[in-house]
């Protein structure tokens, strides 16, 4: 009887240990996903900021060239 009770107690203990370790593993995985997700969001925002800055610079260059061409056309019309 003692052997059966000991076997049962060890089986229950092993089950509880296994379930606890499984929960800890899931918790760690979710926590790591949150960290990775936050890092990913930060990287995406940095990339987006860089893209927006490049787009702004290109638009300013286009505007500058357009104004230069309009000024040249106006000067040409004034001379004619």
N, C-alpha and C positions, 0 to 999 in steps of 0.2 A: 504494500500500500504506500509505503514511503517513497519507493522508486517511482510509482505512478504519479503521486503528488508532486514530487521533484521534477519529473519530466513535464508535467502540466505547467508548473510554475515557470520553468525555464522556457517553455514554448510561448507562454503568455508574455514573459519578459522580452524574449527575442522579437515577438510581434510588435510590442510597444516600442522597442528600440528601433525596429525597421521603419515603423510609421513615423516616428519622430525624426529620424534621419531623412526620410523622404520629404517631410514638411520643411525641414531645414534646407534641403537641396532646392526645393521649389522656391522658397523664400529668397535664397541667395541668387537663383537664376533670375527671378523677377527684379530683384534689386539691381543686378548687373545690367539687365535690359533697360531699367530706368536710367542708369548712369550712361549707358551706350546711347540711349535715345536722346538724352540731354546733350551729350557730346555731339551727336549727329545734328541736332537742331542748331547748335551753336555753329558748327561747320557750315551748314546750309545758309545760315544767316550771314556769316562772313563772306561766303561765295556770292550770295545775292547782293550784298553791299558792294562788293568788288565789281560785279556785273553792272549794277546801277551806276557806279562811278564811271565806268568805261562808257556806258551809254550816254551819260551826261556830257562827258568830254567829247564824244563824237558829235552829239547834237550841237554843242558849242562851236566845234570846228566847222560844221555845216553852216551854222548861222553866220560865222565870221566870213566864210568863203562866199556865201550868198550876198551878204552886205557889200563885200568887196566887188563882186561882179555887178551888183546894182549900181554901186558908185561909179565903176568904170563905164557902164552903159550910160549913166546920166552925164558923165563928163564927155563921152563921145557924142551924145545928142546935143550938148551945149556947144561943142565945137562945130557941129554941122550946120 
